[in-house]
Amino acid sequence: MTSSPAPDLSIATLLSAYRSKTTTPREVVRAAFDLAEKSDSAIWIARPEWSVVDGLLTALEKKDPTSLPLYGIPFAIKDNIDWDALPTTSACPAYSYQPAKSAFVVEKLIAAGAIPLGKTNLDQFATGLVGVRSPYGVPQNAFDAEYIPGGSSSGSAVSVALGLASFSLGTDTAGSGRVPASFNNLVGWKPTRGLLSSSGLVPACRTLDCISVFALSVADASAVADVVSEFDKADAYARPYVASQRPWDPASVVIGVPKPEQRDFFGDADAQRLYEASIARAESLGWRIREVDLQPFLDAARLLYEGPWVAERYSVIPELIEKTPEALYPVTRQIIEGGAKPNAVAAFTSQYRLAELKRASEAVWSEVDAILTPTAGTIYKVAEVLAEPIKLNSNLGKYTNYMNLLDLCAWAVPAGFLGNGLPWGITLFSPAFEDKRLAVLAAAMHAKSELPVGKTAINSSALPAMPSPTASAAKPWMKIAVCGAHMEGLPLNHQLISRGGRLVRKGSTTPDYRLYRVPGTGSIPDRPGLVRVTEGGTSIALEVWELPEDTVGSFVNAVPPPLGFGKVQLEDGTKVFGFLCESIALQPEEEITSFGGWRDWMKSRSS
């Protein structure tokens, strides 16, 4: 491994050079091929003969450089994804087979002009986040061989960081497309589950698997995404793209961060410092930060290996593990053998629990556009992981294991360097099919970090910005102050949520308001009557929500008298459109001003 900067193989750079004829795909790919030949042999499980690559280049040279989106771009393939030029092993020699055809995504990439340079090493059967569980050796971390490269997509990440490929394919069932990105100063895209076809992928957990992409930048990964995000009807778990129904306003971004007690860096003070700096960086971009409860996500993460989903791993290789268990890497065997224990009852029980956690986790998406967490709380040395393989691997998955269980998409981007010189990154995630809008945020964070990219001499501030999706960006929003049954978790809150509403903040009025109970009738629950007065008032607790303006009319029309709307004076001096009440309809005996708000009055009633 060399300490000199890696060559700049970024996609935009190469395409520009090809089109200006300052170089050719043959020159670039030959140089990358030769560099791979001299590289750490543990990065690769198999590499093709030059004649195979030469044949692809010869076919490519008959085409115009402007005709293909990935014309002459070299890439690497994780060796649990089929390429018909080489065997697929999933890092288990006894499992090796020669595929009759390439995986769907590999076919799409080659058709788009990309040139594969080999199959990369991985934690055997994609089981692990460490990158040391392979009979083919441990790929050296691109920055320090004493530390783990991250797994399971270890070779794929290192190959891009060292300039052996412009991008690579990994997989991500539990974090394998993000943890190696963090440890090698790369961008890692974990797509919405099913957005990329899994045809030609050796399953880890078939219901959860994602093929992922490592690249030097969000723009590069997005260029790859544009090619491979095609619906494959032959894949039973593929899903066609469906535009998110959540409103999106890039000028008013709200980012969730875990509560302080839910942030775990496993004693790594440098990682904690970089995370806090990342939050400050997000604020410097004009984004609002909101603490959220991450517990439902963390509880779901534990189901992946403590629940019956490990039985899916067992189902991939039952004959191998039952007849020749010695063929498996010892730790991999220990984990997968556990998949024989859960029964059908446990499977259904865990699905019920997951459904409960998913529902609990969904509440946060009315408050924030995305959540920002560490990708992994810390990084370990190879010797440390070999000595304590299960616990330390579990630590690395704290912020990654829940993603596919809860149907989320994610982008991992670099965030800085630890005191030991190792890179460290953060992850932004949001609900399924928000990959493109999330890419805008991830690219902005990466650029703002002003870090070197991979091991190249490129600075992230020079990376291309991502154009913001505009489908809902132009929709104006309107703030609405609510002080009763429309507040978060209360009976009429669904009227805001169903219109795309999101909670902006909690606050209170100026101290010149009175609050009354307006008795409910029929299906209408009790509601608060808020009136402004010249004397005898107090501050009343409320929430400020945002609604897309084109939904406000239907919301207002759904509110029956005596409630109405007007300007509500907030404690910070601002005025917000909100609920008020006709004073003529209020009865003195129903005044509840002394409670200071609807929730406290409700608590008093229940007690």
C-alpha positions, -999 to +999 in steps of 0.1 A: +000+000+000+014+034-010+011+067+009+011+087-023-023+101-035-045+077-054-053+086-091-084+107-098-108+082-113-139+103-105-166+097-132-170+134-142-132+137-146-129+107-168-159+115-190-146+150-196-112+137-205-126+111-229-148+137-246-119+161-250-096+133-262-069+140-236-070+103-228-088+071-237-106+044-218-079+020-229-052+041-213-072+046-181-084+010-177-050-005-185-034+017-158-061+007-133-057-029-143-019-028-138-023-009-105-047-036-093-021-062-102+004-046-078-022-039-050-029-058-019-039-092-031-065-095-003-086-068-020-095-092-048-109-128-049-107-130-087-095-108-115-100-114-152-074-120-179-065-089-198-081-104-229-115-103-212-111-065-205-096-059-239-127-074-255-150-050-236-127-021-245-127-030-282-165-031-283-166+002-264-142+020-288-167+015-317-191+039-298-192+076-293-179+088-259-211+109-255-234+081-262-231+062-229-234+075-194-205+054-180-183+053-211-150+037-201-155+039-163-137+011-144-155-006-116-152-035-091-178-061-081-183-076-047-179-114-051-214-123-041-227-106-072-225-125-105-203-115-134-203-142-161-166-138-168-156-150-133-168-175-107-189-163-077-176-175-044-192-153-017-157-157-001-163-195+004-142-217-020-164-247-014-195-227-026-179-214-058-199-216-090-197-202-126-227-181-133-244-185-167-252-148-169-243-116-151-264-100-124-290-076-137-272-046-124-238-057-138-254-061-172-269-026-170-235-011-161-216-029-189-243-018-213-238+018-201-201+016-209-186+007-176-157-018-175-154-044-147-119-051-133-126-080-109-144-095-080-136-082-046-132-098-011-159-097+015-169-111+049-179-146+040-215-148+028-218-111+035-220-118+073-202-091+092-193-055+093-156-059+100-139-071+068-118-098+085-139-129+080-126-142+048-103-172+039-089-149+011-073-126+037-080-092+052-080-063+027-058-036+043-077-004+053-067+023+028-053+045+056-038+021+081-034-017+078-036-021+116-073-012+115-102-030+099-114-021+065-150-026+074-173-052+060-188-071+046-180-051+014-143-047+024-126-052-009-151-031-028-145+000-006-107-003-004-105-006-043-122+027-047-104+045-020-070+035-035-079+045-070-082+010-085-118+016-096-140+047-101-168+030-082-177-004-069-207-026-061-212-037-026-242-051-007-260-038+023-282-060+045-270-047+079-246-018+070-221-034+047-225-005+022-219+022+048-195+010+074-166+003+049-174+038+034-168+054+067-136+035+074-121+043+039-133+080+034-159+072+008-195+078+000-218+048+004-253+046-010-277+021+005-307+024-018-343+018-010-348-019-006-359-034-040-350-003-060-319-021-074-325-056-087-311-085-066-311-109-096-277-125-096-270-117-060-261-145-035-286-137-007-276-130+029-312-122+040-332-122+008-361-101+021-337-074+032-307-074+008-297-044-012-269-040-038-251-008-028-226+016-044-193+030-032-179+061-049-157+091-043-187+115-043-225+116-041-225+128-077-206+097-089-228+073-070-259+091-084-246+086-119-244+049-112-278+050-096-293+065-127-281+034-147-290+006-123-323+019-108-344+000-133-373-022-123-365-059-128-397-079-131-377-111-128-367-103-092-396-111-069-384-086-044-378-057-068-400-026-065-407+000-091-398+035-081-427+053-064-423+090-057-424+099-020-456+116-009-439+136+018-436+172+010-400+184+002-388+219+006-350+222+002-351+257+015-366+246+048-347+214+058-352+199+093-326+173+104-332+149+132-304+139+156-306+113+184-311+125+219-277+128+237-283+097+258-289+077+226-255+087+211-229+059+216-193+062+205-180+033+226-155+055+244-142+072+213-141+109+222-127+119+187-158+103+171-181+122+195-163+154+186-167+148+148-204+140+153-210+172+171-191+191+144-213+174+118-244+187+136-229+222+136-220+218+099-257+209+091-267+241+110-242+261+090-260+250+058-292+266+071-308+234+083-328+232+115-318+206+140-343+187+161-336+160+187-356+129+181-362+096+199-342+070+181-352+042+205-377+024+181-349+023+155-324+009+179-348-017+192-355-028+156-317-031+150-315-058+177-340-080+158-317-085+129-293-109+146-312-117+178-344-125+159-353-151+133-338-132+103-306-151+108-326-181+096-326-165+062-288-167+061-291-204+070-316-210+042-290-199+016-265-227+024-283-255+044-266-283+026-231-268+029-234-260+066-249-294+074-226-316+054-193-296+053-195-270+080-157-269+081-159-251+048-171-219+065-150-193+083-154-201+120-172-169+131-194-170+100-203-206+108-211-197+144-235-170+134-253-188+106-257-220+126-278-200+150-303-197+121-314-233+127-329-225+161-358-200+155-391-217+147-421-204+128-437-191+160-406-170+167-406-157+131-442-145+134-436-130+169-406-111+156-426-098+127-453-085+150-427-068+171-411-053+140-445-040+129-450-023+162-415-007+161-420+004+125-452+022+134-435+038+164-406+049+143-429+065+116-440+093+140-406+111+136-411+116+098-438+142+105-411+163+123-379+159+101-368+155+065-339+132+074-320+119+104-282+123+109-263+096+129-228+083+131-223+056+105-204+036+131-196+049+166-159+040+163-134+019+145-113-010+158-080-026+151-079-059+133-064-076+164-092-063+186-119-077+163-102-111+160-101-112+198-137-102+203-155-108+170-192-108+179-194-079+204-173-055+184-191-063+152-224-057+170-212-023+182-205-013+146-240-021+136-258+000+162-267+027+137-270+005+106-288-027+114-323-012+114-323+004+080-337-024+058-360-038+085-377-003+087-376+003+049-353+033+048-327+046+024-294+061+034-263+079+023-230+076+042-205+104+037-171+113+052-171+137+082-135+140+093-105+122+107-100+107+141-070+113+162-055+080+150-056+093+114-085+070+104-115+085+085-149+086+102-183+093+087-219+101+092-251+088+077-282+106+066-314+085+062-350+089+054-380+068+043-381+046+012-379+062-022-364+095-010-329+085-023-326+114-047-337+142-023-315+127+004-286+127-021-289+165-022-284+167+016-256+142+016-237+160-012-240+193+007-227+178+039-197+162+021-188+194+002-190+215+034-166+191+052-138+202+029-120+169+033-098+149+009-118+124-012-108+088-007-070+088-008-069+112-037-057+148-037-092+160-045-110+182-019-146+176-013-154+213-016-146+209-054-172+182-059-202+188-081-234+198-063-265+177-067-294+193-084-324+194-061-355+174-070-381+200-078-413+180-079-425+195-046-398+220-039-418+249-053-447+243-029-450+271-003-455+261+033-477+277+059-471+276+097-501+268+119-502+271+157-523+244+174-530+241+211-553+211+216-565+180+200-544+186+169-512+184+188-488+155+183-503+122+194-537+136+202-570+125+185-571+151+157-534+152+148-541+129+118-557+159+101-523+175+099-503+143+092-526+132+063-519+165+046-482+162+048-479+183+080-447+183+101-440+196+135-417+226+136-414+233+173-431+234+206-436+267+223-462+289+240-482+321+236-475+355+251-489+357+287-522+374+276-544+344+266-571+324+284-580+288+276-614+271+278-628+236+272-652+235+243-673+203+250-673+178+222-704+165+204-709+132+187-676+122+170-660+155+178-638+154+210-634+181+235-613+210+221-596+240+235-609+275+231-581+300+230-589+337+234-566+367+238-575+390+267-565+424+281-562+410+317-561+378+336-542+358+310-512+335+310-489+317+285-505+287+269-485+258+256-488+251+219-471+235+189-462+251+156-468+229+126-462+234+088-486+224+061-482+227+023-502+258+015-524+239-010-537+217+018-545+245+043-580+252+028-592+217+033-578+217+068-595+250+078-628+238+062-628+207+084-628+227+116-663+233+130-673+264+150-670+279+175-633+274+166-618+296+139-584+310+128-565+342+133-530+354+142-517+339+175-489+359+193-460+336+203-436+341+232-408+351+208-428+380+195-438+364+162-473+359+150-485+326+135-518+317+119-536+294+144-566+283+163-587+309+181-622+307+195-654+329+194-656+342+230-694+343+229-695+305+229-673+301+260-686+294+295-668+306+327-671+272+343-652+256+315-621+279+319-589+258+322-563+287+319-547+277+352-533+245+337-512+264+312-521+241+283-543+214+269-520+185+278-517+194+314-554+198+317-559+163+302-534+149+327-553+164+355-585+148+342-570+114+339-555+115+374 
